[in-house]
Structures are given as structure tokens and as C-alpha cells.
Amino acid sequence: MNEPRGEFPQIKPLHGTLLALRQGASLLLIRRNKDPYKGLLGLPGGKIERGETLQDAAGREMLEETGLKRPKPKWLGRVTDLLVEGEPPYDLFVLDVFEVTLPEGVLSQPSFEGTIVRLPLEDLRKRAEEIIPADLVIIERLVVERSCTTLDLMSIRKGDTYEVKVV
């Protein structure tokens, strides 16, 4: 008879999409106006709705958060991010990351999530403390370096402090 090996981890999996919106040598990010990460810059995105394909969810999130309908998002990779905060259960985000290249001059609309901010990629490191820590790692590895198509993270949040580990 098989004995249990240990306590089953208390984890809530959540599947979503993130969008790297490129415009020239810049990214369009959202300065979040609500928690979590209120006031920080992040990649637009959200949860996948029942029956949606990954690409449909990315397109819907782009429209909802920026008002932009085109062009079609291209898949860059998948990120898992275990958010350790407070007591279990912890959230495990499975995030498919897409990229959209926008022509210069295309403007986004205000979003219920926050204000759209254009961030030159050359300023990424200088403004790192303004960016959601996990999003910064995702931007560096998947979007800028293109050094991987899968990335496993552990985000640890205690009060107002955030730490991200690549695992």
C-alpha cells in the first residue's frame, strides 16, 4: 500500500496572458491604479476566459486595457510564477506572453487598469524600481534578450517589498 509522501501543496493555478506592446524602441506599459502592485508599471494582460484560445485572450486583453485592436499578437513564450504571499494557498500564474509591434503614432486609450506609459527600452534598468519585479524579468528575458521561451519564477511579496527568483 502506498503511503502519502507529504502534505499536498496548497496552490491555486491561474492561467493568463501578458502583452509586450512594442512601439519603436519602447514598450507600452500600464501604471496600475489598483492593487496588487498599485502605482507600478506592468505588462498589460489578464486571465483567460472559458473557451478562449490563448491568442484570442491576448487580443481581448489588448483591446480591454489599451483600446488597440490590431495587429495580431505573436506568441513569445510561457512563464510560471509562484506568488508566495501571506498564508497558503499560494497563486501559481501560468502566463503566455505575446508581442505586438505597433506603428509609431498609434495611441492607446485610457484603461480601467491604469495609465498607459511609454517606456524606452534603454531606460529599463534606470527605472527598474517602477516596474513590477516579475514583469521586469519577463521583459528582460523574453522580450529584450529573447534568451528563452519558458521561464519559471517565484515572487515573494511581504508588505511593500517584492523579491523575484528565477527557479
Phi and psi in degrees as GROMACS dihedral restraints (atoms count N, CA, C in turn):
[ dihedral_restraints ]
;  ai    aj    ak    al  type     phi  dphi    fc
    3     4     5     6     1   -82.9    20    10
    4     5     6     7     1   130.2    20    10
    6     7     8     9     1   -93.1    20    10
    7     8     9    10     1   147.1    20    10
    9    10    11    12     1   -61.5    20    10
   10    11    12    13     1   142.2    20    10
   12    13    14    15     1   -86.2    20    10
   13    14    15    16     1   -17.7    20    10
   15    16    17    18     1   167.5    20    10
   16    17    18    19     1  -178.4    20    10
   18    19    20    21     1   -69.1    20    10
   19    20    21    22     1   134.9    20    10
   21    22    23    24     1   -69.3    20    10
   22    23    24    25     1   131.6    20    10
   24    25    26    27     1   -63.8    20    10
   25    26    27    28     1   139.8    20    10
   27    28    29    30     1   -94.2    20    10
   28    29    30    31     1    93.5    20    10
   30    31    32    33     1  -132.3    20    10
   31    32    33    34     1   135.9    20    10
   33    34    35    36     1  -105.8    20    10
   34    35    36    37     1   111.2    20    10
   36    37    38    39     1   -80.1    20    10
   37    38    39    40     1   137.4    20    10
   39    40    41    42     1  -132.2    20    10
   40    41    42    43     1   128.9    20    10
   42    43    44    45     1  -106.8    20    10
   43    44    45    46     1   131.3    20    10
   45    46    47    48     1  -149.9    20    10
   46    47    48    49     1  -176.3    20    10
   48    49    50    51     1  -127.7    20    10
   49    50    51    52     1   153.1    20    10
   51    52    53    54     1  -128.3    20    10
   52    53    54    55     1   151.5    20    10
   54    55    56    57     1  -124.3    20    10
   55    56    57    58     1   126.5    20    10
   57    58    59    60     1   -96.4    20    10
   58    59    60    61     1   103.4    20    10
   60    61    62    63     1   -94.9    20    10
   61    62    63    64     1   104.2    20    10
   63    64    65    66     1   -92.2    20    10
   64    65    66    67     1   137.7    20    10
   66    67    68    69     1  -139.3    20    10
   67    68    69    70     1   102.9    20    10
   69    70    71    72     1    62.0    20    10
   70    71    72    73     1  -129.6    20    10
   72    73    74    75     1   -96.3    20    10
   73    74    75    76     1    27.7    20    10
   75    76    77    78     1  -129.2    20    10
   76    77    78    79     1   162.7    20    10
   78    79    80    81     1  -116.0    20    10
   79    80    81    82     1   145.6    20    10
   81    82    83    84     1   -95.3    20    10
   82    83    84    85     1   118.4    20    10
   84    85    86    87     1  -118.0    20    10
   85    86    87    88     1   165.1    20    10
   87    88    89    90     1  -108.1    20    10
   88    89    90    91     1   127.6    20    10
   90    91    92    93     1   -86.0    20    10
   91    92    93    94     1   107.7    20    10
   93    94    95    96     1   -65.3    20    10
   94    95    96    97     1   135.3    20    10
   96    97    98    99     1  -104.8    20    10
   97    98    99   100     1     9.3    20    10
   99   100   101   102     1  -146.1    20    10
  100   101   102   103     1   161.9    20    10
  102   103   104   105     1   -74.4    20    10
  103   104   105   106     1   155.1    20    10
  105   106   107   108     1   -75.5    20    10
  106   107   108   109     1   161.6    20    10
  108   109   110   111     1    67.6    20    10
  109   110   111   112     1    30.5    20    10
  111   112   113   114     1   -54.8    20    10
  112   113   114   115     1   131.5    20    10
  114   115   116   117     1    89.4    20    10
  115   116   117   118     1   -13.1    20    10
  117   118   119   120     1   -92.8    20    10
  118   119   120   121     1   157.2    20    10
  120   121   122   123     1   -85.8    20    10
  121   122   123   124     1   142.0    20    10
  123   124   125   126     1  -151.5    20    10
  124   125   126   127     1   166.7    20    10
  126   127   128   129     1   -73.1    20    10
  127   128   129   130     1   137.0    20    10
  129   130   131   132     1   -64.3    20    10
  130   131   132   133     1   151.9    20    10
  132   133   134   135     1   161.0    20    10
  133   134   135   136     1  -175.2    20    10
  135   136   137   138     1   176.3    20    10
  136   137   138   139     1  -170.9    20    10
  138   139   140   141     1   -72.9    20    10
  139   140   141   142     1   150.4    20    10
  141   142   143   144     1   -83.4    20    10
  142   143   144   145     1   132.8    20    10
  144   145   146   147     1   -88.9    20    10
  145   146   147   148     1   153.5    20    10
  147   148   149   150     1   -52.8    20    10
  148   149   150   151     1   129.8    20    10
  150   151   152   153     1    87.3    20    10
  151   152   153   154     1    -5.8    20    10
  153   154   155   156     1   -83.8    20    10
  154   155   156   157     1   146.8    20    10
  156   157   158   159     1   -80.0    20    10
  157   158   159   160     1   164.6    20    10
  159   160   161   162     1   -59.0    20    10
  160   161   162   163     1   -45.3    20    10
  162   163   164   165     1   -67.2    20    10
  163   164   165   166     1   -37.7    20    10
  165   166   167   168     1   -62.4    20    10
  166   167   168   169     1   -42.6    20    10
  168   169   170   171     1   -63.7    20    10
  169   170   171   172     1   -41.9    20    10
  171   172   173   174     1   -62.7    20    10
  172   173   174   175     1   -43.4    20    10
  174   175   176   177     1   -64.3    20    10
  175   176   177   178     1   -40.8    20    10
  177   178   179   180     1   -65.5    20    10
  178   179   180   181     1   -44.9    20    10
  180   181   182   183     1   -63.1    20    10
  181   182   183   184     1   -38.4    20    10
  183   184   185   186     1   -61.7    20    10
  184   185   186   187     1   -44.3    20    10
  186   187   188   189     1   -65.3    20    10
  187   188   189   190     1   -47.0    20    10
  189   190   191   192     1   -63.9    20    10
  190   191   192   193     1   -40.1    20    10
  192   193   194   195     1   -93.9    20    10
  193   194   195   196     1   -16.8    20    10
  195   196   197   198     1  -131.2    20    10
  196   197   198   199     1   -14.6    20    10
  198   199   200   201     1    81.2    20    10
  199   200   201   202     1     0.0    20    10
  201   202   203   204     1   -88.7    20    10
  202   203   204   205     1   136.4    20    10
  204   205   206   207     1  -106.8    20    10
  205   206   207   208     1   -26.4    20    10
  207   208   209   210     1  -137.6    20    10
  208   209   210   211     1   160.6    20    10
  210   211   212   213     1   -80.7    20    10
  211   212   213   214     1   179.0    20    10
  213   214   215   216     1   -70.4    20    10
  214   215   216   217     1   134.1    20    10
  216   217   218   219     1   -65.9    20    10
  217   218   219   220     1   141.6    20    10
  219   220   221   222     1  -108.5    20    10
  220   221   222   223     1   134.7    20    10
  222   223   224   225     1   -70.8    20    10
  223   224   225   226     1   132.1    20    10
  225   226   227   228     1  -106.9    20    10
  226   227   228   229     1   -35.3    20    10
  228   229   230   231     1   168.8    20    10
  229   230   231   232     1  -177.0    20    10
  231   232   233   234     1  -126.2    20    10
  232   233   234   235     1   136.9    20    10
  234   235   236   237     1  -121.4    20    10
  235   236   237   238     1   135.9    20    10
  237   238   239   240     1  -109.2    20    10
  238   239   240   241     1   136.5    20    10
  240   241   242   243     1  -136.8    20    10
  241   242   243   244     1   108.9    20    10
  243   244   245   246     1   -85.8    20    10
  244   245   246   247     1   115.0    20    10
  246   247   248   249     1   -93.5    20    10
  247   248   249   250     1   111.0    20    10
  249   250   251   252     1   -99.5    20    10
  250   251   252   253     1   111.8    20    10
  252   253   254   255     1  -152.7    20    10
  253   254   255   256     1   127.3    20    10
  255   256   257   258     1    63.9    20    10
  256   257   258   259     1  -144.1    20    10
  258   259   260   261     1   -94.6    20    10
  259   260   261   262     1   154.0    20    10
  261   262   263   264     1   -59.9    20    10
  262   263   264   265     1   155.6    20    10
  264   265   266   267     1   -79.5    20    10
  265   266   267   268     1   147.7    20    10
  267   268   269   270     1   -95.8    20    10
  268   269   270   271     1   152.9    20    10
  270   271   272   273     1   -87.2    20    10
  271   272   273   274     1   135.2    20    10
  273   274   275   276     1  -115.6    20    10
  274   275   276   277     1   109.2    20    10
  276   277   278   279     1   -90.8    20    10
  277   278   279   280     1   127.5    20    10
  279   280   281   282     1  -108.4    20    10
  280   281   282   283     1   111.6    20    10
  282   283   284   285     1  -120.8    20    10
  283   284   285   286     1   119.4    20    10
  285   286   287   288     1   -89.7    20    10
  286   287   288   289     1   127.1    20    10
  288   289   290   291     1  -102.9    20    10
  289   290   291   292     1   129.8    20    10
  291   292   293   294     1  -120.5    20    10
  292   293   294   295     1   156.5    20    10
  294   295   296   297     1  -123.3    20    10
  295   296   297   298     1   141.1    20    10
  297   298   299   300     1  -130.6    20    10
  298   299   300   301     1   130.2    20    10
  300   301   302   303     1  -100.2    20    10
  301   302   303   304     1   118.6    20    10
  303   304   305   306     1  -103.9    20    10
  304   305   306   307     1   139.3    20    10
  306   307   308   309     1   -66.1    20    10
  307   308   309   310     1   151.7    20    10
  309   310   311   312     1   -57.6    20    10
  310   311   312   313     1   144.4    20    10
  312   313   314   315     1    91.1    20    10
  313   314   315   316     1   -16.5    20    10
  315   316   317   318     1   -72.6    20    10
  316   317   318   319     1   126.8    20    10
  318   319   320   321     1  -110.4    20    10
  319   320   321   322     1   145.5    20    10
  321   322   323   324     1   -94.6    20    10
  322   323   324   325     1   164.1    20    10
  324   325   326   327     1   -95.0    20    10
  325   326   327   328     1   160.5    20    10
  327   328   329   330     1   -58.2    20    10
  328   329   330   331     1   150.5    20    10
  330   331   332   333     1  -121.5    20    10
  331   332   333   334     1   150.4    20    10
  333   334   335   336     1   -68.5    20    10
  334   335   336   337     1   -19.0    20    10
  336   337   338   339     1   -79.3    20    10
  337   338   339   340     1   -28.6    20    10
  339   340   341   342     1   158.6    20    10
  340   341   342   343     1  -168.5    20    10
  342   343   344   345     1   -93.2    20    10
  343   344   345   346     1   136.1    20    10
  345   346   347   348     1   -77.3    20    10
  346   347   348   349     1   130.9    20    10
  348   349   350   351     1  -124.8    20    10
  349   350   351   352     1   132.3    20    10
  351   352   353   354     1   -90.8    20    10
  352   353   354   355     1   119.4    20    10
  354   355   356   357     1  -115.9    20    10
  355   356   357   358     1   112.3    20    10
  357   358   359   360     1   -60.5    20    10
  358   359   360   361     1   133.9    20    10
  360   361   362   363     1   -59.3    20    10
  361   362   363   364     1   -29.9    20    10
  363   364   365   366     1   -66.2    20    10
  364   365   366   367     1   -18.0    20    10
  366   367   368   369     1   -96.6    20    10
  367   368   369   370     1     3.3    20    10
  369   370   371   372     1   -54.3    20    10
  370   371   372   373     1   -52.2    20    10
  372   373   374   375     1   -68.7    20    10
  373   374   375   376     1   -37.9    20    10
  375   376   377   378     1   -64.4    20    10
  376   377   378   379     1   -29.7    20    10
  378   379   380   381     1  -110.1    20    10
  379   380   381   382     1    21.0    20    10
  381   382   383   384     1   -55.4    20    10
  382   383   384   385     1   -37.0    20    10
  384   385   386   387     1   -70.8    20    10
  385   386   387   388     1   -10.5    20    10
  387   388   389   390     1   -89.1    20    10
  388   389   390   391     1    -7.7    20    10
  390   391   392   393     1  -108.4    20    10
  391   392   393   394     1   140.1    20    10
  393   394   395   396     1   -52.4    20    10
  394   395   396   397     1   125.3    20    10
  396   397   398   399     1   -52.7    20    10
  397   398   399   400     1   -45.7    20    10
  399   400   401   402     1   -64.7    20    10
  400   401   402   403     1   -38.4    20    10
  402   403   404   405     1   -64.4    20    10
  403   404   405   406     1   -35.8    20    10
  405   406   407   408     1   -60.8    20    10
  406   407   408   409     1   -45.6    20    10
  408   409   410   411     1   -63.6    20    10
  409   410   411   412     1   -42.6    20    10
  411   412   413   414     1   -62.0    20    10
  412   413   414   415     1   -45.3    20    10
  414   415   416   417     1   -61.0    20    10
  415   416   417   418     1   -47.0    20    10
  417   418   419   420     1   -63.2    20    10
  418   419   420   421     1   -49.6    20    10
  420   421   422   423     1   -78.4    20    10
  421   422   423   424     1   -47.5    20    10
  423   424   425   426     1   -89.1    20    10
  424   425   426   427     1   -37.6    20    10
  426   427   428   429     1   -90.9    20    10
  427   428   429   430     1   -50.9    20    10
  429   430   431   432     1   -83.5    20    10
  430   431   432   433     1   -58.9    20    10
  432   433   434   435     1   -75.3    20    10
  433   434   435   436     1   -31.7    20    10
  435   436   437   438     1    54.1    20    10
  436   437   438   439     1    40.3    20    10
  438   439   440   441     1   -86.9    20    10
  439   440   441   442     1    -5.5    20    10
  441   442   443   444     1  -161.3    20    10
  442   443   444   445     1   164.8    20    10
  444   445   446   447     1  -117.8    20    10
  445   446   447   448     1    -5.1    20    10
  447   448   449   450     1  -132.1    20    10
  448   449   450   451     1   143.6    20    10
  450   451   452   453     1  -149.2    20    10
  451   452   453   454     1   128.1    20    10
  453   454   455   456     1  -112.2    20    10
  454   455   456   457     1   124.3    20    10
  456   457   458   459     1  -123.6    20    10
  457   458   459   460     1   156.5    20    10
  459   460   461   462     1  -128.4    20    10
  460   461   462   463     1   118.3    20    10
  462   463   464   465     1  -102.5    20    10
  463   464   465   466     1   127.4    20    10
  465   466   467   468     1  -115.8    20    10
  466   467   468   469     1   121.2    20    10
  468   469   470   471     1  -121.9    20    10
  469   470   471   472     1   123.5    20    10
  471   472   473   474     1  -128.2    20    10
  472   473   474   475     1   106.6    20    10
  474   475   476   477     1    62.6    20    10
  475   476   477   478     1  -121.1    20    10
  477   478   479   480     1   -97.3    20    10
  478   479   480   481     1     7.2    20    10
  480   481   482   483     1  -103.9    20    10
  481   482   483   484     1   141.4    20    10
  483   484   485   486     1  -128.1    20    10
  484   485   486   487     1   139.1    20    10
  486   487   488   489     1  -136.0    20    10
  487   488   489   490     1   137.3    20    10
  489   490   491   492     1  -123.7    20    10
  490   491   492   493     1   132.4    20    10
  492   493   494   495     1  -119.1    20    10
  493   494   495   496     1   136.4    20    10
  495   496   497   498     1   -86.3    20    10
  496   497   498   499     1   124.5    20    10
